[in-house]
Amino acid sequence: MSKLVQALNSARVRGWLYQALFVSGTLAVGWYLVSNTLTNLSKRGVATGFGFLNREAGFEIGESLLTYAASDTYLKAMVVGLLNTLTVSAVAIVLASILGIVIGVARLSSNWMVGRFAAVFVETVRNVPLLLQLVVWYTIMNRLPSPREALEVVPHVFLSNRGLKFPTFVEHAGHGWAFLALVLGIVGAVLVVRYGRKHRETTGKPFPTLPLALASVVLPPVAVFVGSGAPFAFDVPVLTGFNFEGGAAVSPEFTALLIGLSVYTAGFIAEIVRSGILAVPHGQTEAGLALGLSPAHILRLIILPQALRVIVPPLTSQYLNLTKNSSLAVAIGYPDLVSVTNTSANQTGQVVEAVAMMMAVYLIISLCIAGFMNWYNRKVALVTR
């Protein structure tokens, strides 16, 4: 008895005990809710289980990265919707990050017009609901000229109410090898950057990191492309009748969703970047000026590396928000995961299973993004020695 009392007096033992009780209670509540739901569904004759995933979907999807037909299964339809969600989210994260950094730095500009424009941009996009912005962008896309009167943004790139048409490389087997060389070149560039940083820290001497990294990214795919004999030819979109043929296309729905997500999230990222820069003591800038560095070098080499410790944690939340906000695509007809899942649930009547799958997918995506950003946050953290 005395040993039990002594163990309970230990804060560590009590901590494990409380956690075990909490997990047990959570599992018990979850089991009760699931069993109660299954019982009620069974009494009402509602089919349960995930067997519907192997049945024929019977509906088309207007935009797909995979070859898809109405005769395919519900499972493949949901995979197509997931890929559409991941595609628009990944591209929007990149564009929002670039635009947010530019606007955030512009807000601190000594030029009055640049600073005011950035401030108006931030205050506008942050205070207009995203759903309304998506509707506005989608309306703009539908009000563009028809393909016969399409706007030629740059040579052979056309913008119309059918979307964006642009040239692509003529298909060749060497393109796959060139892409693989590009991936290996990016890996080599990362290794060059790491070696350059270590070289500067150990020797104090400069290292040509940027030229070598660029060469590592550019030269291997170009060499493979030329060596494989792939033709340097483009499949150019050509107006035929009432629409373009050839090249590749991006639908108005995808374009509106991409612009809306990027612009909306960039407004929040801009404020995060601005606050991170302001968190760095002004003495760091003065020290850089005393060393003879230009403002651009001071920002890139001194300010931003120190500001990242403030920027990265809230930036993670914005990336998560952007990914989850992509579910608003259903409002403008883009076939993302939510749209495809809703159609599947309406046709099969198995709403519980469909919604549970959708929740699980978004949870996994969010955990992956959060895990990667937490790893990156640890890599950029300032270490005192």
Residue pairs with C-beta under 8 A, 6 or more apart in sequence:
7 13
8 14
8 17
37 352
38 48
41 48
41 352
42 48
46 349
46 350
47 348
47 349
47 350
48 350
48 352
48 353
49 350
49 353
50 353
50 357
52 74
52 344
52 348
52 350
52 353
53 73
53 74
53 75
53 78
54 73
54 74
54 75
55 73
55 74
55 348
56 70
56 71
56 72
56 73
56 74
57 70
57 71
57 72
57 73
57 74
57 76
57 77
57 344
57 347
58 70
58 71
58 347
59 70
59 77
59 343
59 347
60 68
60 69
60 70
61 68
61 77
61 80
61 81
61 335
61 340
62 251
62 253
62 333
62 335
63 84
63 251
63 253
63 254
63 334
63 335
64 80
64 83
64 84
64 335
65 80
65 83
65 84
65 87
66 76
66 79
66 80
66 83
68 76
68 77
68 80
74 344
74 348
77 340
77 343
77 344
78 337
78 340
78 341
78 344
78 357
80 335
80 340
81 335
81 336
81 337
81 338
81 339
81 340
81 341
82 337
82 361
84 334
84 335
84 336
84 337
85 323
85 326
85 327
85 329
85 336
85 337
85 338
86 365
88 254
88 257
88 258
88 261
88 326
88 329
88 334
88 336
89 261
89 322
89 323
89 326
89 365
91 258
92 257
92 258
92 261
92 262
92 265
92 322
92 326
93 265
93 319
93 322
93 323
95 258
95 262
95 266
96 261
96 262
96 263
96 265
96 266
96 269
96 318
96 322
97 266
97 269
97 315
99 262
99 263
99 266
99 269
99 270
100 265
100 266
100 267
100 268
100 269
100 270
100 272
100 273
101 269
101 270
101 273
103 118
103 121
103 122
103 266
103 267
103 269
103 270
103 273
104 118
104 269
104 270
104 271
104 272
104 273
104 274
104 277
105 273
105 274
105 277
105 299
106 114
106 115
106 117
106 118
107 115
107 118
107 119
107 122
107 270
107 274
108 115
108 274
108 277
108 278
109 115
109 118
118 270
121 267
121 270
122 267
122 270
122 271
124 267
125 133
125 263
125 264
125 266
125 267
126 264
126 267
126 268
126 271
130 260
130 261
130 264
130 325
130 328
131 328
131 331
133 260
133 263
133 264
134 256
134 257
134 260
134 328
134 329
134 331
134 332
135 331
135 332
137 255
137 256
137 257
137 259
137 260
138 252
138 253
138 256
138 332
140 256
141 161
141 163
141 252
141 255
141 256
142 161
142 252
143 161
144 150
144 151
144 159
144 160
144 161
144 252
145 151
145 160
145 161
146 160
146 161
146 162
146 242
147 158
147 160
147 161
147 162
147 239
147 242
147 243
147 244
148 239
148 242
149 160
150 158
150 159
150 160
150 165
150 239
150 244
151 158
151 159
151 160
152 158
153 159
156 166
156 167
156 234
156 236
156 237
156 247
157 164
157 165
157 166
157 167
158 164
158 165
158 166
158 237
158 244
159 165
161 252
162 243
162 244
162 249
162 252
163 249
163 250
163 251
163 252
163 254
163 255
164 249
164 250
164 255
165 237
165 244
165 247
165 248
165 249
166 237
166 247
166 248
166 249
166 250
167 234
167 235
167 236
167 237
167 246
167 247
167 248
168 234
168 235
168 247
168 248
169 175
169 230
169 233
169 234
169 235
170 231
170 233
170 234
170 235
172 228
172 229
172 230
172 231
173 228
173 230
174 224
174 225
174 227
174 228
174 229
174 230
175 225
175 230
177 224
177 228
178 221
178 224
178 225
178 228
178 230
179 221
180 224
181 220
181 221
181 223
181 224
182 217
182 220
182 221
184 220
185 216
185 217
185 218
185 219
185 220
185 221
186 216
186 217
188 216
188 217
188 220
189 212
189 213
189 214
189 216
189 217
192 209
192 212
192 213
192 216
193 209
193 213
195 207
196 207
196 208
196 209
196 212
197 209
199 205
199 207
200 206
200 207
234 247
235 246
235 247
236 246
236 247
237 244
237 245
237 246
237 247
237 249
238 244
238 245
238 246
251 334
253 329
253 332
253 333
253 334
254 334
256 332
256 334
257 326
257 328
257 329
257 332
257 334
261 322
261 325
261 326
264 325
265 318
265 321
265 322
265 325
268 318
268 321
269 315
269 318
272 311
272 314
272 315
272 318
273 307
273 311
275 310
275 311
276 307
276 308
276 309
276 310
276 311
277 299
277 303
277 304
277 307
279 307
279 310
280 302
280 303
280 306
280 307
284 298
284 302
284 303
284 306
285 298
285 302
285 303
287 302
288 297
288 298
288 301
288 302
289 298
293 301
293 302
305 380
306 382
308 380
309 377
309 380
309 381
309 382
312 373
312 376
312 377
312 380
313 377
315 373
316 369
316 370
316 373
316 374
316 377
319 369
319 373
320 366
320 369
320 370
323 362
323 365
323 366
323 369
324 362
324 366
326 336
327 336
327 337
327 338
327 362
329 335
329 336
329 338
329 339
330 336
330 338
330 339
330 342
333 339
337 358
337 361
337 362
338 358
341 354
341 355
341 357
341 358
342 354
344 354
345 351
345 354
345 355
348 354
